[in-house]
Amino acid sequence: MAEAPAHRPARPPPRAVEVKRVRRLTPHMVRVTFTGPELETFGWNGPGAHIKVIFSSEPSAAPGEPPRRLMRTYTPRRFDRSALELDVDFVVHGEGPASTWASQAVAGQRLMIGGPGRNYVVDESAEWFLLIGDDSALPAIGTILDVLPPSVRAHAIVEVIDRGEEQALATRATLRTTWLHRGTDAARAGQLLEKTVRDLNLPAGNGRIYVACEAAAMRRIRRHLLTERGVDRSALTTRGYWKLGATDYPDRDYGEDPEA
């Protein structure tokens, strides 16, 4: 008898939200706090999850077709169900609809939010965590650090433009932070991350590694850890958050294709 297909719960419809406040965290990072009664059913599912921020509709590609939603993928940084507040951090780089919108965001503006989607599950048996990412990964790294227990060691290696983009990272775990400054040339994205990882002595014991950055750099780092360091695939989580030269990069790039 054929096995019944696994049931997948229906995705909730997008929720209408309103900007409650806007805070500039660094020269290139803006935190927007959304609110609204529809957040009562928001299914916060832990660290490293993703949502769709829907800004508007694009014109249809052909006559008779419905307009396409103009949306981008982000990691929610904080959710307070009692206050119905959802924080989303935007990297403001002067290009693209999300950056443009975040640069002018003010209280009272409305848009739609879909999700959340797949999240990162913290392995409670791990003794240490290595969190590697660029500025786009800071919200995910922050949410992972939020839930680490005091018994583990964590090392966050984060690549940003310069010292002005560094943020305070808090956790109950024993934390070491390494900040890397790549400068303003986007073509250099991930190079310092890759070099630092190659030069790094991995701790002994049972550890977990999380890598989230520009997609090509993520693949280089992933390949190095798997093939040259012998890291077990089960201990490694990778995410390609964006790609040089691409717009609206897919949010399902986990680097798990055959060549990676």
C-alpha positions as a Markdown table, in Angstrom:
| # | Residue | x | y | z |
|---|---|---|---|---|
| 1 | Met | 0.0 | 0.0 | 0.0 |
| 2 | Ala | 1.4 | 3.4 | -1.0 |
| 3 | Glu | 2.4 | 5.6 | 1.9 |
| 4 | Ala | 0.3 | 8.7 | 2.3 |
| 5 | Pro | 2.2 | 11.9 | 1.6 |
| 6 | Ala | 3.3 | 13.9 | 4.6 |
| 7 | His | 0.8 | 16.6 | 5.6 |
| 8 | Arg | 2.1 | 20.1 | 5.3 |
| 9 | Pro | 0.3 | 22.8 | 7.3 |
| 10 | Ala | -1.1 | 25.6 | 5.2 |
| 11 | Arg | 0.9 | 28.8 | 5.2 |
| 12 | Pro | -0.9 | 31.6 | 7.1 |
| 13 | Pro | -2.0 | 34.5 | 4.9 |
| 14 | Pro | 0.2 | 37.6 | 5.1 |
| 15 | Arg | -0.5 | 39.9 | 8.1 |
| 16 | Ala | -1.2 | 43.6 | 7.9 |
| 17 | Val | 1.2 | 45.5 | 10.1 |
| 18 | Glu | 2.0 | 49.2 | 10.9 |
| 19 | Val | 5.3 | 50.8 | 11.7 |
| 20 | Lys | 5.4 | 51.7 | 15.4 |
| 21 | Arg | 8.9 | 53.1 | 15.6 |
| 22 | Val | 12.2 | 53.4 | 13.7 |
| 23 | Arg | 15.6 | 53.3 | 15.3 |
| 24 | Arg | 19.0 | 53.7 | 13.6 |
| 25 | Leu | 21.2 | 51.1 | 15.1 |
| 26 | Thr | 24.3 | 52.0 | 13.0 |
| 27 | Pro | 24.9 | 54.2 | 10.0 |
| 28 | His | 23.9 | 51.2 | 7.7 |
| 29 | Met | 21.4 | 49.3 | 10.0 |
| 30 | Val | 17.8 | 50.4 | 10.7 |
| 31 | Arg | 15.5 | 48.6 | 13.1 |
| 32 | Val | 11.8 | 48.9 | 12.3 |
| 33 | Thr | 9.3 | 47.9 | 14.9 |
| 34 | Phe | 6.0 | 46.7 | 13.5 |
| 35 | Thr | 2.7 | 46.3 | 15.3 |
| 36 | Gly | -0.9 | 45.4 | 14.7 |
| 37 | Pro | -3.7 | 43.2 | 15.9 |
| 38 | Glu | -2.9 | 40.5 | 13.3 |
| 39 | Leu | 0.4 | 39.8 | 15.0 |
| 40 | Glu | -1.6 | 38.0 | 17.7 |
| 41 | Thr | -1.4 | 34.9 | 15.5 |
| 42 | Phe | 2.2 | 35.4 | 14.5 |
| 43 | Gly | 4.0 | 32.0 | 15.0 |
| 44 | Trp | 7.3 | 33.0 | 16.4 |
| 45 | Asn | 9.4 | 29.8 | 16.0 |
| 46 | Gly | 12.8 | 30.6 | 17.4 |
| 47 | Pro | 16.2 | 31.8 | 16.1 |
| 48 | Gly | 17.2 | 32.3 | 12.5 |
| 49 | Ala | 13.7 | 32.1 | 11.1 |
| 50 | His | 12.6 | 34.2 | 8.1 |
| 51 | Ile | 9.7 | 36.3 | 7.1 |
| 52 | Lys | 8.6 | 37.9 | 3.9 |
| 53 | Val | 8.2 | 41.7 | 4.0 |
| 54 | Ile | 5.8 | 42.7 | 1.3 |
| 55 | Phe | 6.2 | 46.3 | 0.2 |
| 56 | Ser | 3.8 | 46.6 | -2.7 |
| 57 | Ser | 2.8 | 45.0 | -5.9 |
| 58 | Glu | 4.8 | 45.0 | -9.2 |
| 59 | Pro | 3.0 | 45.4 | -12.5 |
| 60 | Ser | 1.9 | 42.1 | -14.0 |
| 61 | Ala | 4.3 | 40.4 | -16.5 |
| 62 | Ala | 1.7 | 40.0 | -19.1 |
| 63 | Pro | -1.9 | 41.2 | -19.8 |
| 64 | Gly | -4.4 | 39.4 | -17.7 |
| 65 | Glu | -1.9 | 38.1 | -15.1 |
| 66 | Pro | -2.3 | 39.3 | -11.5 |
| 67 | Pro | 0.3 | 41.8 | -10.2 |
| 68 | Arg | 3.4 | 40.2 | -8.5 |
| 69 | Arg | 4.1 | 41.1 | -4.9 |
| 70 | Leu | 7.3 | 43.1 | -4.3 |
| 71 | Met | 8.8 | 41.3 | -1.3 |
| 72 | Arg | 12.1 | 40.6 | 0.3 |
| 73 | Thr | 13.2 | 38.0 | 2.9 |
| 74 | Tyr | 14.3 | 39.0 | 6.4 |
| 75 | Thr | 15.1 | 37.4 | 9.8 |
| 76 | Pro | 12.9 | 38.8 | 12.5 |
| 77 | Arg | 15.1 | 40.0 | 15.4 |
| 78 | Arg | 12.5 | 40.1 | 18.2 |
| 79 | Phe | 8.9 | 39.3 | 18.8 |
| 80 | Asp | 7.0 | 40.5 | 21.9 |
| 81 | Arg | 3.5 | 38.9 | 21.8 |
| 82 | Ser | 2.3 | 40.8 | 24.8 |
| 83 | Ala | 3.1 | 44.2 | 23.2 |
| 84 | Leu | 2.4 | 42.9 | 19.6 |
| 85 | Glu | 5.8 | 44.1 | 18.5 |
| 86 | Leu | 7.9 | 42.6 | 15.8 |
| 87 | Asp | 11.5 | 44.0 | 15.2 |
| 88 | Val | 13.0 | 43.7 | 11.7 |
| 89 | Asp | 16.6 | 45.0 | 11.1 |
| 90 | Phe | 17.3 | 46.3 | 7.6 |
| 91 | Val | 20.7 | 46.8 | 6.1 |
| 92 | Val | 20.6 | 50.2 | 4.3 |
| 93 | His | 23.0 | 50.1 | 1.4 |
| 94 | Gly | 21.3 | 52.6 | -1.0 |
| 95 | Glu | 20.1 | 50.0 | -3.5 |
| 96 | Gly | 16.9 | 48.0 | -3.9 |
| 97 | Pro | 13.3 | 48.4 | -2.7 |
| 98 | Ala | 13.9 | 47.2 | 0.8 |
| 99 | Ser | 16.8 | 49.5 | 1.5 |
| 100 | Thr | 15.0 | 52.4 | -0.1 |
| 101 | Trp | 11.9 | 51.7 | 2.0 |
| 102 | Ala | 13.8 | 51.3 | 5.2 |
| 103 | Ser | 15.7 | 54.6 | 4.6 |
| 104 | Gln | 12.4 | 56.6 | 4.7 |
| 105 | Ala | 10.4 | 54.5 | 7.1 |
| 106 | Val | 8.3 | 56.4 | 9.6 |
| 107 | Ala | 5.7 | 55.5 | 12.2 |
| 108 | Gly | 2.2 | 54.9 | 10.7 |
| 109 | Gln | 3.3 | 53.3 | 7.4 |
| 110 | Arg | 1.6 | 50.0 | 6.6 |
| 111 | Leu | 2.7 | 46.9 | 4.7 |
| 112 | Met | 2.2 | 43.1 | 4.9 |
| 113 | Ile | 4.3 | 40.4 | 6.5 |
| 114 | Gly | 4.3 | 36.7 | 5.6 |
| 115 | Gly | 5.7 | 33.8 | 7.5 |
| 116 | Pro | 7.6 | 32.9 | 9.6 |
| 117 | Gly | 9.4 | 30.1 | 7.7 |
| 118 | Arg | 12.1 | 27.6 | 8.5 |
| 119 | Asn | 14.2 | 28.4 | 11.7 |
| 120 | Tyr | 17.5 | 27.2 | 13.2 |
| 121 | Val | 17.3 | 24.6 | 15.9 |
| 122 | Val | 19.9 | 24.9 | 18.6 |
| 123 | Asp | 21.4 | 21.5 | 19.5 |
| 124 | Glu | 21.3 | 21.2 | 23.2 |
| 125 | Ser | 24.0 | 18.6 | 23.3 |
| 126 | Ala | 26.6 | 20.9 | 21.7 |
| 127 | Glu | 29.4 | 22.3 | 23.8 |
| 128 | Trp | 30.3 | 25.2 | 21.5 |
| 129 | Phe | 28.9 | 27.3 | 18.7 |
| 130 | Leu | 30.8 | 29.1 | 15.9 |
| 131 | Leu | 28.6 | 31.7 | 14.3 |
| 132 | Ile | 30.0 | 33.2 | 11.0 |
| 133 | Gly | 28.3 | 35.9 | 9.0 |
| 134 | Asp | 28.2 | 39.3 | 7.5 |
| 135 | Asp | 26.0 | 42.3 | 8.4 |
| 136 | Ser | 23.0 | 40.6 | 6.8 |
| 137 | Ala | 23.3 | 37.8 | 9.2 |
| 138 | Leu | 23.5 | 39.9 | 12.4 |
| 139 | Pro | 19.7 | 39.4 | 13.2 |
| 140 | Ala | 20.0 | 35.6 | 12.9 |
| 141 | Ile | 23.2 | 35.5 | 14.9 |
| 142 | Gly | 21.6 | 37.7 | 17.5 |
| 143 | Thr | 18.5 | 35.4 | 17.8 |
| 144 | Ile | 20.8 | 32.4 | 18.2 |
| 145 | Leu | 22.8 | 34.0 | 20.9 |
| 146 | Asp | 19.6 | 34.9 | 22.7 |
| 147 | Val | 18.8 | 31.3 | 23.3 |
| 148 | Leu | 22.2 | 29.7 | 24.0 |
| 149 | Pro | 22.5 | 28.4 | 27.5 |
| 150 | Pro | 25.2 | 29.6 | 30.0 |
| 151 | Ser | 27.0 | 26.2 | 29.7 |
| 152 | Val | 28.2 | 26.6 | 26.1 |
| 153 | Arg | 31.0 | 28.7 | 24.5 |
| 154 | Ala | 30.2 | 30.8 | 21.5 |
| 155 | His | 32.5 | 32.6 | 19.0 |
| 156 | Ala | 30.8 | 35.1 | 16.6 |
| 157 | Ile | 32.9 | 36.1 | 13.6 |
| 158 | Val | 31.1 | 39.0 | 11.8 |
| 159 | Glu | 32.1 | 40.9 | 8.7 |
| 160 | Val | 30.9 | 44.5 | 8.4 |
| 161 | Ile | 31.9 | 47.7 | 6.6 |
| 162 | Asp | 33.8 | 49.3 | 9.4 |
| 163 | Arg | 33.9 | 49.8 | 13.2 |
| 164 | Gly | 30.8 | 52.0 | 13.0 |
| 165 | Glu | 28.7 | 49.0 | 12.0 |
| 166 | Glu | 29.7 | 46.9 | 15.1 |
| 167 | Gln | 26.8 | 46.1 | 17.4 |
| 168 | Ala | 26.7 | 44.9 | 21.0 |
| 169 | Leu | 26.0 | 41.2 | 21.1 |
| 170 | Ala | 24.5 | 39.7 | 24.2 |
| 171 | Thr | 24.1 | 36.1 | 25.4 |
| 172 | Arg | 24.1 | 33.9 | 28.5 |
| 173 | Ala | 26.8 | 31.8 | 26.9 |
| 174 | Thr | 30.5 | 32.6 | 27.2 |
| 175 | Leu | 31.0 | 34.7 | 24.1 |
| 176 | Arg | 34.0 | 35.8 | 22.0 |
| 177 | Thr | 33.4 | 38.2 | 19.2 |
| 178 | Thr | 35.7 | 38.8 | 16.2 |
| 179 | Trp | 34.8 | 41.8 | 14.0 |
| 180 | Leu | 36.1 | 42.1 | 10.5 |
| 181 | His | 36.1 | 45.3 | 8.4 |
| 182 | Arg | 35.8 | 44.8 | 4.7 |
| 183 | Gly | 35.4 | 48.4 | 3.6 |
| 184 | Thr | 32.7 | 49.8 | 1.2 |
| 185 | Asp | 33.6 | 47.6 | -1.8 |
| 186 | Ala | 30.8 | 45.0 | -2.0 |
| 187 | Ala | 33.0 | 42.9 | -4.3 |
| 188 | Arg | 35.1 | 42.0 | -1.3 |
| 189 | Ala | 32.2 | 40.5 | 0.6 |
| 190 | Gly | 33.1 | 37.3 | 2.4 |
| 191 | Gln | 36.8 | 37.4 | 1.6 |
| 192 | Leu | 37.8 | 38.3 | 5.2 |
| 193 | Leu | 35.3 | 35.8 | 6.6 |
| 194 | Glu | 36.8 | 33.0 | 4.4 |
| 195 | Lys | 40.4 | 33.9 | 5.4 |
| 196 | Thr | 39.6 | 34.1 | 9.1 |
| 197 | Val | 37.9 | 30.7 | 9.0 |
| 198 | Arg | 40.8 | 29.1 | 7.2 |
| 199 | Asp | 43.2 | 30.5 | 9.9 |
| 200 | Leu | 41.0 | 29.5 | 12.8 |
| 201 | Asn | 41.7 | 26.6 | 15.1 |
| 202 | Leu | 38.4 | 24.9 | 15.7 |
| 203 | Pro | 37.7 | 24.0 | 19.4 |
| 204 | Ala | 37.8 | 20.4 | 20.5 |
| 205 | Gly | 34.6 | 18.7 | 21.5 |
| 206 | Asn | 31.0 | 18.6 | 20.2 |
| 207 | Gly | 30.4 | 21.8 | 18.3 |
| 208 | Arg | 28.0 | 23.4 | 15.8 |
| 209 | Ile | 28.8 | 25.9 | 13.1 |
| 210 | Tyr | 26.4 | 28.4 | 11.5 |
| 211 | Val | 27.4 | 30.3 | 8.4 |
| 212 | Ala | 25.3 | 33.0 | 6.7 |
| 213 | Cys | 26.6 | 35.5 | 4.2 |
| 214 | Glu | 27.0 | 36.2 | 0.5 |
| 215 | Ala | 26.1 | 33.0 | -1.3 |
| 216 | Ala | 29.4 | 32.4 | -3.2 |
| 217 | Ala | 31.5 | 33.1 | 0.0 |
| 218 | Met | 29.2 | 30.8 | 2.0 |
| 219 | Arg | 29.9 | 28.0 | -0.5 |
| 220 | Arg | 33.6 | 28.5 | -0.3 |
| 221 | Ile | 33.5 | 28.4 | 3.5 |
| 222 | Arg | 31.2 | 25.4 | 3.5 |
| 223 | Arg | 33.5 | 23.5 | 1.1 |
| 224 | His | 36.5 | 24.3 | 3.2 |
| 225 | Leu | 34.9 | 23.1 | 6.4 |
| 226 | Leu | 33.6 | 19.9 | 4.9 |
| 227 | Thr | 36.5 | 18.8 | 2.7 |
| 228 | Glu | 39.6 | 20.3 | 4.3 |
| 229 | Arg | 38.6 | 20.3 | 8.0 |
| 230 | Gly | 36.4 | 17.2 | 8.0 |
| 231 | Val | 33.5 | 18.9 | 9.7 |
| 232 | Asp | 30.5 | 16.5 | 9.8 |
| 233 | Arg | 27.6 | 17.8 | 7.7 |
| 234 | Ser | 25.2 | 17.3 | 10.6 |
| 235 | Ala | 27.2 | 19.9 | 12.6 |
| 236 | Leu | 27.1 | 22.6 | 9.8 |
| 237 | Thr | 24.3 | 24.9 | 8.9 |
| 238 | Thr | 24.8 | 27.3 | 5.9 |
| 239 | Arg | 22.7 | 30.1 | 4.4 |
| 240 | Gly | 23.3 | 32.2 | 1.3 |
| 241 | Tyr | 21.5 | 35.4 | 2.3 |
| 242 | Trp | 22.3 | 37.3 | -0.8 |
| 243 | Lys | 24.5 | 37.1 | -3.9 |
| 244 | Leu | 26.7 | 39.7 | -5.6 |
| 245 | Gly | 25.0 | 40.9 | -8.8 |
| 246 | Ala | 21.6 | 39.4 | -8.0 |
| 247 | Thr | 18.4 | 41.0 | -6.8 |
| 248 | Asp | 15.7 | 39.3 | -4.7 |
| 249 | Tyr | 18.0 | 36.3 | -4.1 |
| 250 | Pro | 16.0 | 33.1 | -3.1 |
| 251 | Asp | 15.7 | 32.5 | 0.6 |
| 252 | Arg | 16.2 | 28.7 | 0.2 |
| 253 | Asp | 19.9 | 28.7 | -0.6 |
| 254 | Tyr | 21.3 | 26.4 | 2.0 |
| 255 | Gly | 24.4 | 25.5 | 0.1 |
| 256 | Glu | 23.5 | 21.8 | 0.0 |
| 257 | Asp | 23.6 | 21.4 | -3.8 |
| 258 | Pro | 26.0 | 18.6 | -5.0 |
| 259 | Glu | 29.0 | 20.9 | -5.8 |
| 260 | Ala | 28.9 | 22.3 | -2.2 |
